[in-house]
Amino acid sequence: MRTARRRRRRRPSASCWPRSTPAQLALAWLLHKTRHIIPIPGTTRVDHLHEDLAAAGVRLPAGLVQRLEALINQNTVSGNRYGEQSNREVDAEVF
């Protein structure tokens, strides 16, 4: 009789930002910006939820945060977040 093995993912340590998933990097960046931002990740998979929650333990070096801020801001990102139909249905900021 074979027993099913439960796959366990390693939780990120405070110094593992290079091994973080893209979602963890994005969430960690948002968490680093200010205490007033509370990211609400969307997922339908429990394993992804665990990965998202682990982003709270990811520590980003100051140099990386500065690079992210330079790459991702109102001057470098443009276009609509939603299509025309969705824009009429969603209450969202337009820059």
Distance bins in CASP14 RR format, pairs under 12 A and 6 or more apart:
PFRMAT RR
TARGET T0000
AUTHOR 0000-0000-0000
RMODE 2
METHOD distances of the structure
MODEL  1
6 46 0 0 0 0 0 1 0 0 0 0 0
6 47 0 0 0 0 0 1 0 0 0 0 0
7 46 0 0 0 0 0 1 0 0 0 0 0
7 47 0 0 0 0 1 0 0 0 0 0 0
7 50 0 0 0 0 0 1 0 0 0 0 0
8 47 0 0 0 0 0 1 0 0 0 0 0
8 50 0 0 0 0 1 0 0 0 0 0 0
9 19 0 0 0 0 0 1 0 0 0 0 0
9 20 0 0 0 0 0 1 0 0 0 0 0
9 21 0 0 0 0 1 0 0 0 0 0 0
9 24 0 0 0 0 0 1 0 0 0 0 0
9 45 0 0 0 0 0 1 0 0 0 0 0
9 46 0 0 0 0 0 1 0 0 0 0 0
9 47 1 0 0 1 0 0 0 0 0 0 0
9 48 0 0 0 0 0 1 0 0 0 0 0
9 49 0 0 0 0 0 1 0 0 0 0 0
9 50 1 0 0 1 0 0 0 0 0 0 0
9 51 1 0 0 1 0 0 0 0 0 0 0
9 52 0 0 0 0 0 1 0 0 0 0 0
9 53 0 0 0 0 0 1 0 0 0 0 0
9 54 0 0 0 0 1 0 0 0 0 0 0
10 16 0 0 0 0 1 0 0 0 0 0 0
10 19 0 0 0 0 1 0 0 0 0 0 0
10 20 0 0 0 0 0 1 0 0 0 0 0
10 21 0 0 0 0 0 1 0 0 0 0 0
10 50 0 0 0 0 0 1 0 0 0 0 0
10 51 0 0 0 0 0 1 0 0 0 0 0
10 54 0 0 0 0 1 0 0 0 0 0 0
11 19 0 0 0 0 0 1 0 0 0 0 0
11 20 0 0 0 0 0 1 0 0 0 0 0
11 24 0 0 0 0 0 1 0 0 0 0 0
11 50 0 0 0 0 1 0 0 0 0 0 0
11 51 0 0 0 0 1 0 0 0 0 0 0
11 52 0 0 0 0 0 1 0 0 0 0 0
11 53 0 0 0 0 1 0 0 0 0 0 0
11 54 1 0 1 0 0 0 0 0 0 0 0
11 55 0 0 0 0 0 1 0 0 0 0 0
11 56 0 0 0 0 0 1 0 0 0 0 0
11 57 0 0 0 0 1 0 0 0 0 0 0
11 58 0 0 0 0 0 1 0 0 0 0 0
12 18 0 0 0 0 0 1 0 0 0 0 0
12 19 1 0 0 1 0 0 0 0 0 0 0
12 20 1 0 1 0 0 0 0 0 0 0 0
12 21 0 0 0 0 1 0 0 0 0 0 0
12 23 0 0 0 0 0 1 0 0 0 0 0
12 24 1 0 0 1 0 0 0 0 0 0 0
12 25 0 0 0 0 0 1 0 0 0 0 0
12 27 0 0 0 0 0 1 0 0 0 0 0
12 28 0 0 0 0 1 0 0 0 0 0 0
12 50 0 0 0 0 0 1 0 0 0 0 0
12 51 0 0 0 0 1 0 0 0 0 0 0
12 52 0 0 0 0 0 1 0 0 0 0 0
12 53 0 0 0 0 0 1 0 0 0 0 0
12 54 1 0 1 0 0 0 0 0 0 0 0
12 55 1 0 0 1 0 0 0 0 0 0 0
12 56 0 0 0 0 1 0 0 0 0 0 0
12 57 1 0 0 1 0 0 0 0 0 0 0
12 58 1 0 1 0 0 0 0 0 0 0 0
12 59 0 0 0 0 1 0 0 0 0 0 0
12 60 0 0 0 0 0 1 0 0 0 0 0
13 19 0 0 0 0 1 0 0 0 0 0 0
13 20 0 0 0 0 0 1 0 0 0 0 0
13 54 0 0 0 0 1 0 0 0 0 0 0
13 57 1 0 0 1 0 0 0 0 0 0 0
13 58 0 0 0 0 1 0 0 0 0 0 0
13 59 0 0 0 0 1 0 0 0 0 0 0
14 20 0 0 0 0 0 1 0 0 0 0 0
14 28 0 0 0 0 0 1 0 0 0 0 0
14 54 0 0 0 0 0 1 0 0 0 0 0
14 55 0 0 0 0 0 1 0 0 0 0 0
14 56 0 0 0 0 0 1 0 0 0 0 0
14 57 1 0 0 1 0 0 0 0 0 0 0
14 58 1 0 0 1 0 0 0 0 0 0 0
14 59 1 0 1 0 0 0 0 0 0 0 0
14 60 0 0 0 0 0 1 0 0 0 0 0
14 61 0 0 0 0 0 1 0 0 0 0 0
15 57 0 0 0 0 0 1 0 0 0 0 0
15 58 0 0 0 0 1 0 0 0 0 0 0
15 59 1 0 0 1 0 0 0 0 0 0 0
15 60 0 0 0 0 0 1 0 0 0 0 0
15 61 0 0 0 0 1 0 0 0 0 0 0
16 24 0 0 0 0 1 0 0 0 0 0 0
16 25 0 0 0 0 0 1 0 0 0 0 0
16 28 0 0 0 0 0 1 0 0 0 0 0
16 54 0 0 0 0 1 0 0 0 0 0 0
16 55 0 0 0 0 0 1 0 0 0 0 0
16 57 0 0 0 0 1 0 0 0 0 0 0
16 58 1 0 0 1 0 0 0 0 0 0 0
16 59 0 0 0 0 1 0 0 0 0 0 0
16 60 0 0 0 0 0 1 0 0 0 0 0
16 61 0 0 0 0 0 1 0 0 0 0 0
17 24 0 0 0 0 1 0 0 0 0 0 0
17 25 1 0 0 1 0 0 0 0 0 0 0
17 26 0 0 0 0 0 1 0 0 0 0 0
17 27 0 0 0 0 0 1 0 0 0 0 0
17 28 1 0 0 1 0 0 0 0 0 0 0
17 29 0 0 0 0 0 1 0 0 0 0 0
17 32 0 0 0 0 0 1 0 0 0 0 0
17 54 0 0 0 0 0 1 0 0 0 0 0
17 55 0 0 0 0 0 1 0 0 0 0 0
17 57 0 0 0 0 1 0 0 0 0 0 0
17 58 1 0 1 0 0 0 0 0 0 0 0
17 59 1 0 0 1 0 0 0 0 0 0 0
17 60 1 0 1 0 0 0 0 0 0 0 0
17 61 1 0 0 1 0 0 0 0 0 0 0
17 62 0 0 0 0 0 1 0 0 0 0 0
17 63 0 0 0 0 0 1 0 0 0 0 0
17 64 1 0 0 1 0 0 0 0 0 0 0
17 65 0 0 0 0 0 1 0 0 0 0 0
17 67 0 0 0 0 0 1 0 0 0 0 0
17 68 0 0 0 0 0 1 0 0 0 0 0
18 24 0 0 0 0 0 1 0 0 0 0 0
18 25 0 0 0 0 1 0 0 0 0 0 0
18 58 0 0 0 0 0 1 0 0 0 0 0
18 59 0 0 0 0 0 1 0 0 0 0 0
18 60 0 0 0 0 0 1 0 0 0 0 0
18 61 0 0 0 0 1 0 0 0 0 0 0
18 64 0 0 0 0 1 0 0 0 0 0 0
19 25 0 0 0 0 0 1 0 0 0 0 0
19 51 0 0 0 0 0 1 0 0 0 0 0
19 54 0 0 0 0 0 1 0 0 0 0 0
19 58 0 0 0 0 1 0 0 0 0 0 0
20 26 0 0 0 0 1 0 0 0 0 0 0
20 27 0 0 0 0 1 0 0 0 0 0 0
20 28 1 0 0 1 0 0 0 0 0 0 0
20 29 0 0 0 0 0 1 0 0 0 0 0
20 51 0 0 0 0 1 0 0 0 0 0 0
20 52 0 0 0 0 0 1 0 0 0 0 0
20 54 0 0 0 0 1 0 0 0 0 0 0
20 55 1 0 0 1 0 0 0 0 0 0 0
20 56 0 0 0 0 0 1 0 0 0 0 0
20 57 0 0 0 0 1 0 0 0 0 0 0
20 58 1 0 1 0 0 0 0 0 0 0 0
20 59 0 0 0 0 0 1 0 0 0 0 0
20 60 0 0 0 0 1 0 0 0 0 0 0
20 64 0 0 0 0 0 1 0 0 0 0 0
21 27 0 0 0 0 1 0 0 0 0 0 0
21 28 0 0 0 0 0 1 0 0 0 0 0
21 41 0 0 0 0 0 1 0 0 0 0 0
21 43 0 0 0 0 0 1 0 0 0 0 0
21 47 0 0 0 0 0 1 0 0 0 0 0
21 48 0 0 0 0 1 0 0 0 0 0 0
21 50 0 0 0 0 0 1 0 0 0 0 0
21 51 1 0 1 0 0 0 0 0 0 0 0
21 52 0 0 0 0 1 0 0 0 0 0 0
21 54 0 0 0 0 1 0 0 0 0 0 0
21 55 0 0 0 0 1 0 0 0 0 0 0
21 58 0 0 0 0 1 0 0 0 0 0 0
22 28 0 0 0 0 0 1 0 0 0 0 0
22 29 0 0 0 0 0 1 0 0 0 0 0
22 41 0 0 0 0 0 1 0 0 0 0 0
22 48 0 0 0 0 0 1 0 0 0 0 0
22 51 0 0 0 0 0 1 0 0 0 0 0
22 52 0 0 0 0 0 1 0 0 0 0 0
22 55 0 0 0 0 0 1 0 0 0 0 0
22 58 0 0 0 0 0 1 0 0 0 0 0
22 68 0 0 0 0 0 1 0 0 0 0 0
23 29 0 0 0 0 0 1 0 0 0 0 0
23 30 0 0 0 0 0 1 0 0 0 0 0
23 39 0 0 0 0 1 0 0 0 0 0 0
23 41 1 0 0 1 0 0 0 0 0 0 0
23 42 0 0 0 0 1 0 0 0 0 0 0
23 43 0 0 0 0 1 0 0 0 0 0 0
23 45 0 0 0 0 0 1 0 0 0 0 0
23 47 0 0 0 0 0 1 0 0 0 0 0
23 48 1 0 0 1 0 0 0 0 0 0 0
23 49 0 0 0 0 0 1 0 0 0 0 0
23 50 0 0 0 0 0 1 0 0 0 0 0
23 51 1 0 0 1 0 0 0 0 0 0 0
23 52 1 0 1 0 0 0 0 0 0 0 0
23 53 0 0 0 0 0 1 0 0 0 0 0
23 54 0 0 0 0 1 0 0 0 0 0 0
23 55 1 0 0 1 0 0 0 0 0 0 0
23 58 0 0 0 0 0 1 0 0 0 0 0
24 30 0 0 0 0 0 1 0 0 0 0 0
24 31 0 0 0 0 0 1 0 0 0 0 0
24 39 0 0 0 0 0 1 0 0 0 0 0
24 41 0 0 0 0 1 0 0 0 0 0 0
24 48 0 0 0 0 0 1 0 0 0 0 0
24 49 0 0 0 0 0 1 0 0 0 0 0
24 50 0 0 0 0 0 1 0 0 0 0 0
24 51 1 0 0 1 0 0 0 0 0 0 0
24 52 1 0 0 1 0 0 0 0 0 0 0
24 53 0 0 0 0 1 0 0 0 0 0 0
24 54 1 0 0 1 0 0 0 0 0 0 0
24 55 1 0 1 0 0 0 0 0 0 0 0
24 56 0 0 0 0 1 0 0 0 0 0 0
24 57 0 0 0 0 1 0 0 0 0 0 0
24 58 1 0 1 0 0 0 0 0 0 0 0
24 59 0 0 0 0 0 1 0 0 0 0 0
24 60 0 0 0 0 0 1 0 0 0 0 0
25 31 0 0 0 0 0 1 0 0 0 0 0
25 32 0 0 0 0 0 1 0 0 0 0 0
25 39 0 0 0 0 0 1 0 0 0 0 0
25 51 0 0 0 0 0 1 0 0 0 0 0
25 52 0 0 0 0 0 1 0 0 0 0 0
25 54 0 0 0 0 0 1 0 0 0 0 0
25 55 1 0 0 1 0 0 0 0 0 0 0
25 57 0 0 0 0 0 1 0 0 0 0 0
25 58 1 0 0 1 0 0 0 0 0 0 0
25 59 0 0 0 0 0 1 0 0 0 0 0
25 60 1 0 0 1 0 0 0 0 0 0 0
25 64 0 0 0 0 1 0 0 0 0 0 0
25 65 0 0 0 0 0 1 0 0 0 0 0
25 67 0 0 0 0 0 1 0 0 0 0 0
25 68 0 0 0 0 1 0 0 0 0 0 0
25 71 0 0 0 0 0 1 0 0 0 0 0
25 72 0 0 0 0 0 1 0 0 0 0 0
26 32 0 0 0 0 0 1 0 0 0 0 0
26 33 0 0 0 0 0 1 0 0 0 0 0
26 37 0 0 0 0 0 1 0 0 0 0 0
26 39 1 0 0 1 0 0 0 0 0 0 0
26 41 0 0 0 0 1 0 0 0 0 0 0
26 42 0 0 0 0 0 1 0 0 0 0 0
26 51 0 0 0 0 0 1 0 0 0 0 0
26 52 0 0 0 0 1 0 0 0 0 0 0
26 55 1 0 0 1 0 0 0 0 0 0 0
26 58 0 0 0 0 0 1 0 0 0 0 0
26 60 0 0 0 0 0 1 0 0 0 0 0
26 68 0 0 0 0 1 0 0 0 0 0 0
26 72 0 0 0 0 1 0 0 0 0 0 0
27 33 0 0 0 0 0 1 0 0 0 0 0
27 37 0 0 0 0 0 1 0 0 0 0 0
27 38 0 0 0 0 0 1 0 0 0 0 0
27 39 1 0 1 0 0 0 0 0 0 0 0
27 40 0 0 0 0 1 0 0 0 0 0 0
27 41 1 0 0 1 0 0 0 0 0 0 0
27 42 0 0 0 0 0 1 0 0 0 0 0
27 43 0 0 0 0 0 1 0 0 0 0 0
27 48 0 0 0 0 0 1 0 0 0 0 0
27 49 0 0 0 0 0 1 0 0 0 0 0
27 51 0 0 0 0 1 0 0 0 0 0 0
27 52 1 0 0 1 0 0 0 0 0 0 0
27 53 0 0 0 0 1 0 0 0 0 0 0
27 54 0 0 0 0 1 0 0 0 0 0 0
27 55 1 1 0 0 0 0 0 0 0 0 0
27 56 1 0 0 1 0 0 0 0 0 0 0
27 57 0 0 0 0 1 0 0 0 0 0 0
27 58 1 0 0 1 0 0 0 0 0 0 0
27 60 0 0 0 0 0 1 0 0 0 0 0
28 37 0 0 0 0 0 1 0 0 0 0 0
28 39 0 0 0 0 1 0 0 0 0 0 0
28 41 0 0 0 0 0 1 0 0 0 0 0
28 51 0 0 0 0 0 1 0 0 0 0 0
28 52 0 0 0 0 0 1 0 0 0 0 0
28 53 0 0 0 0 0 1 0 0 0 0 0
28 54 0 0 0 0 1 0 0 0 0 0 0
28 55 1 0 1 0 0 0 0 0 0 0 0
28 56 1 0 0 1 0 0 0 0 0 0 0
28 57 1 0 0 1 0 0 0 0 0 0 0
28 58 1 1 0 0 0 0 0 0 0 0 0
28 59 1 0 0 1 0 0 0 0 0 0 0
28 60 1 0 1 0 0 0 0 0 0 0 0
28 61 0 0 0 0 0 1 0 0 0 0 0
28 64 0 0 0 0 1 0 0 0 0 0 0
28 65 0 0 0 0 1 0 0 0 0 0 0
28 68 0 0 0 0 1 0 0 0 0 0 0
29 37 0 0 0 0 1 0 0 0 0 0 0
29 39 0 0 0 0 1 0 0 0 0 0 0
29 55 0 0 0 0 1 0 0 0 0 0 0
29 58 0 0 0 0 1 0 0 0 0 0 0
29 59 0 0 0 0 0 1 0 0 0 0 0
29 60 1 0 0 1 0 0 0 0 0 0 0
29 61 0 0 0 0 0 1 0 0 0 0 0
29 63 0 0 0 0 0 1 0 0 0 0 0
29 64 0 0 0 0 1 0 0 0 0 0 0
29 65 1 0 0 1 0 0 0 0 0 0 0
29 66 0 0 0 0 0 1 0 0 0 0 0
29 67 0 0 0 0 0 1 0 0 0 0 0
29 68 1 0 1 0 0 0 0 0 0 0 0
29 69 0 0 0 0 1 0 0 0 0 0 0
29 71 0 0 0 0 0 1 0 0 0 0 0
29 72 1 0 0 1 0 0 0 0 0 0 0
29 73 0 0 0 0 0 1 0 0 0 0 0
30 36 0 0 0 0 0 1 0 0 0 0 0
30 37 1 0 1 0 0 0 0 0 0 0 0
30 38 0 0 0 0 1 0 0 0 0 0 0
30 39 1 0 1 0 0 0 0 0 0 0 0
30 40 0 0 0 0 0 1 0 0 0 0 0
30 41 0 0 0 0 1 0 0 0 0 0 0
30 52 0 0 0 0 0 1 0 0 0 0 0
30 55 0 0 0 0 1 0 0 0 0 0 0
30 56 0 0 0 0 0 1 0 0 0 0 0
30 58 0 0 0 0 0 1 0 0 0 0 0
30 60 0 0 0 0 0 1 0 0 0 0 0
30 65 0 0 0 0 0 1 0 0 0 0 0
30 68 0 0 0 0 0 1 0 0 0 0 0
30 69 0 0 0 0 0 1 0 0 0 0 0
30 72 0 0 0 0 0 1 0 0 0 0 0
31 37 1 0 0 1 0 0 0 0 0 0 0
31 38 0 0 0 0 1 0 0 0 0 0 0
31 39 1 0 0 1 0 0 0 0 0 0 0
31 40 0 0 0 0 0 1 0 0 0 0 0
31 41 0 0 0 0 0 1 0 0 0 0 0
31 52 0 0 0 0 0 1 0 0 0 0 0
31 53 0 0 0 0 0 1 0 0 0 0 0
31 54 0 0 0 0 0 1 0 0 0 0 0
31 55 1 0 0 1 0 0 0 0 0 0 0
31 56 1 0 0 1 0 0 0 0 0 0 0
31 57 0 0 0 0 1 0 0 0 0 0 0
31 58 0 0 0 0 1 0 0 0 0 0 0
31 59 0 0 0 0 0 1 0 0 0 0 0
31 60 0 0 0 0 1 0 0 0 0 0 0
31 65 0 0 0 0 0 1 0 0 0 0 0
32 39 0 0 0 0 0 1 0 0 0 0 0
32 55 0 0 0 0 0 1 0 0 0 0 0
32 56 0 0 0 0 0 1 0 0 0 0 0
32 57 0 0 0 0 0 1 0 0 0 0 0
32 58 0 0 0 0 1 0 0 0 0 0 0
32 59 0 0 0 0 1 0 0 0 0 0 0
32 60 1 0 1 0 0 0 0 0 0 0 0
32 61 0 0 0 0 0 1 0 0 0 0 0
32 62 0 0 0 0 1 0 0 0 0 0 0
32 63 0 0 0 0 0 1 0 0 0 0 0
32 64 0 0 0 0 1 0 0 0 0 0 0
32 65 1 0 1 0 0 0 0 0 0 0 0
32 66 0 0 0 0 0 1 0 0 0 0 0
32 68 0 0 0 0 1 0 0 0 0 0 0
32 69 0 0 0 0 1 0 0 0 0 0 0
33 39 0 0 0 0 1 0 0 0 0 0 0
33 60 0 0 0 0 0 1 0 0 0 0 0
33 65 0 0 0 0 1 0 0 0 0 0 0
33 68 0 0 0 0 1 0 0 0 0 0 0
33 69 0 0 0 0 1 0 0 0 0 0 0
33 72 0 0 0 0 0 1 0 0 0 0 0
33 73 0 0 0 0 0 1 0 0 0 0 0
34 65 0 0 0 0 0 1 0 0 0 0 0
38 56 0 0 0 0 0 1 0 0 0 0 0
39 52 0 0 0 0 1 0 0 0 0 0 0
39 53 0 0 0 0 0 1 0 0 0 0 0
39 55 0 0 0 0 1 0 0 0 0 0 0
39 56 0 0 0 0 1 0 0 0 0 0 0
40 49 0 0 0 0 0 1 0 0 0 0 0
40 52 0 0 0 0 1 0 0 0 0 0 0
41 48 1 0 0 1 0 0 0 0 0 0 0
41 49 1 0 0 1 0 0 0 0 0 0 0
41 50 0 0 0 0 0 1 0 0 0 0 0
41 51 0 0 0 0 1 0 0 0 0 0 0
41 52 1 0 1 0 0 0 0 0 0 0 0
41 53 0 0 0 0 1 0 0 0 0 0 0
41 54 0 0 0 0 0 1 0 0 0 0 0
41 55 0 0 0 0 1 0 0 0 0 0 0
41 56 0 0 0 0 0 1 0 0 0 0 0
42 48 0 0 0 0 1 0 0 0 0 0 0
42 49 0 0 0 0 1 0 0 0 0 0 0
42 51 0 0 0 0 0 1 0 0 0 0 0
42 52 1 0 0 1 0 0 0 0 0 0 0
42 53 0 0 0 0 0 1 0 0 0 0 0
43 49 1 0 1 0 0 0 0 0 0 0 0
43 50 0 0 0 0 1 0 0 0 0 0 0
43 51 0 0 0 0 1 0 0 0 0 0 0
43 52 1 0 0 1 0 0 0 0 0 0 0
43 53 0 0 0 0 0 1 0 0 0 0 0
44 52 0 0 0 0 0 1 0 0 0 0 0
45 51 0 0 0 0 1 0 0 0 0 0 0
45 52 0 0 0 0 0 1 0 0 0 0 0
46 52 0 0 0 0 0 1 0 0 0 0 0
46 53 0 0 0 0 0 1 0 0 0 0 0
47 53 0 0 0 0 0 1 0 0 0 0 0
47 54 0 0 0 0 0 1 0 0 0 0 0
48 54 0 0 0 0 0 1 0 0 0 0 0
48 55 0 0 0 0 0 1 0 0 0 0 0
49 55 0 0 0 0 0 1 0 0 0 0 0
50 56 0 0 0 0 0 1 0 0 0 0 0
51 57 0 0 0 0 0 1 0 0 0 0 0
51 58 0 0 0 0 0 1 0 0 0 0 0
52 58 0 0 0 0 0 1 0 0 0 0 0
58 64 0 0 0 0 0 1 0 0 0 0 0
58 65 0 0 0 0 0 1 0 0 0 0 0
59 65 0 0 0 0 0 1 0 0 0 0 0
60 66 0 0 0 0 1 0 0 0 0 0 0
60 67 0 0 0 0 1 0 0 0 0 0 0
60 68 1 0 0 1 0 0 0 0 0 0 0
60 69 0 0 0 0 0 1 0 0 0 0 0
61 67 0 0 0 0 1 0 0 0 0 0 0
61 68 0 0 0 0 0 1 0 0 0 0 0
62 68 0 0 0 0 0 1 0 0 0 0 0
62 69 0 0 0 0 0 1 0 0 0 0 0
63 69 0 0 0 0 1 0 0 0 0 0 0
63 70 0 0 0 0 1 0 0 0 0 0 0
64 70 0 0 0 0 0 1 0 0 0 0 0
64 71 0 0 0 0 0 1 0 0 0 0 0
64 72 0 0 0 0 0 1 0 0 0 0 0
65 71 0 0 0 0 0 1 0 0 0 0 0
65 72 0 0 0 0 0 1 0 0 0 0 0
66 72 0 0 0 0 0 1 0 0 0 0 0
66 73 0 0 0 0 0 1 0 0 0 0 0
67 73 0 0 0 0 0 1 0 0 0 0 0
67 76 0 0 0 0 0 1 0 0 0 0 0
68 76 0 0 0 0 0 1 0 0 0 0 0
68 77 0 0 0 0 0 1 0 0 0 0 0
69 75 0 0 0 0 0 1 0 0 0 0 0
69 76 0 0 0 0 1 0 0 0 0 0 0
69 77 0 0 0 0 0 1 0 0 0 0 0
70 76 1 0 0 1 0 0 0 0 0 0 0
70 77 0 0 0 0 0 1 0 0 0 0 0
71 77 0 0 0 0 1 0 0 0 0 0 0
72 78 0 0 0 0 0 1 0 0 0 0 0
73 95 0 0 0 0 0 1 0 0 0 0 0
74 93 0 0 0 0 0 1 0 0 0 0 0
74 94 0 0 0 0 0 1 0 0 0 0 0
74 95 1 0 1 0 0 0 0 0 0 0 0
75 95 0 0 0 0 0 1 0 0 0 0 0
76 95 0 0 0 0 0 1 0 0 0 0 0
77 95 0 0 0 0 1 0 0 0 0 0 0
78 94 0 0 0 0 0 1 0 0 0 0 0
78 95 0 0 0 0 1 0 0 0 0 0 0
79 87 0 0 0 0 0 1 0 0 0 0 0
79 94 0 0 0 0 1 0 0 0 0 0 0
79 95 0 0 0 0 1 0 0 0 0 0 0
80 86 0 0 0 0 1 0 0 0 0 0 0
80 87 1 0 0 1 0 0 0 0 0 0 0
80 88 0 0 0 0 0 1 0 0 0 0 0
80 90 0 0 0 0 0 1 0 0 0 0 0
80 92 0 0 0 0 1 0 0 0 0 0 0
80 93 0 0 0 0 0 1 0 0 0 0 0
80 94 1 0 0 1 0 0 0 0 0 0 0
80 95 0 0 0 0 1 0 0 0 0 0 0
81 87 0 0 0 0 1 0 0 0 0 0 0
81 90 0 0 0 0 1 0 0 0 0 0 0
81 92 1 0 0 1 0 0 0 0 0 0 0
81 93 0 0 0 0 1 0 0 0 0 0 0
81 94 0 0 0 0 1 0 0 0 0 0 0
81 95 0 0 0 0 1 0 0 0 0 0 0
82 88 0 0 0 0 1 0 0 0 0 0 0
82 89 0 0 0 0 1 0 0 0 0 0 0
82 90 1 0 1 0 0 0 0 0 0 0 0
82 91 0 0 0 0 0 1 0 0 0 0 0
82 92 1 0 0 1 0 0 0 0 0 0 0
82 93 0 0 0 0 0 1 0 0 0 0 0
82 94 0 0 0 0 1 0 0 0 0 0 0
83 89 0 0 0 0 1 0 0 0 0 0 0
83 90 0 0 0 0 1 0 0 0 0 0 0
83 92 0 0 0 0 0 1 0 0 0 0 0
83 94 0 0 0 0 0 1 0 0 0 0 0
84 90 0 0 0 0 0 1 0 0 0 0 0
84 94 0 0 0 0 0 1 0 0 0 0 0
86 92 0 0 0 0 1 0 0 0 0 0 0
87 93 0 0 0 0 0 1 0 0 0 0 0
87 94 1 0 0 1 0 0 0 0 0 0 0
88 94 0 0 0 0 0 1 0 0 0 0 0
END
